[in-house]
Amino acid sequence: MIKLILSAVLVAVMTGCAMGAGELAAPKLLVNVKAADNINPNVEDSPSPVELRIFQLSKPDAFSRADFLQIFEQEQGTLKAELLQVRRLDSIRPGEQRQENLPLAAGTEYIGVIAGFANYREAKNKVLYKPLVVHGAAINIDLDGINLSVSGEEE
């Protein structure tokens, strides 16, 4: 009887270990944001917070064709089926550095980023980035004045 109980416990433990070993952690998108002290100058030339949106896309076409305002005002209608997920970050303040860890949607091939600068007509406010996605991706978003830049690395 003791052998039977020990065998049952051993089988249960081994089954539990085997189930956990085959599962992979869900891929993540690590976002590092770095804002200069002079971001998003207002009409008085004082720095102001800026809104960032991060788009996970299956294809680059709609994002590349659209201008900033089209995406900002109608992201779903503009990006349509290519849009897998969107994340609006809390406002980024001048001089702020922040790290966000977001779930990476299945099928993500491109990351689109827009920054809601007050002077959006003159700003470099839209960037499309193709990360190397294996188990996840990391992107670095830099904000300086009215300029947005994105770089990244494999995670």
Buried (B, 14 or more C-beta within 10 A) or exposed (E): EEEEEEEEEEEEEEEEEEEEEEEEEEBBBBBBBBBBEBBBBEEEEEBBBBBBBBBBBBBBEBBEEBEBBBBBEEBEEBBEEBBBBBBEBEEBBBEBEBEBEBBBBEEBBBBBBBBBBEEBEEBBBBBBBEBEBEEBBBBBBBBBBBBBBBEBEEB
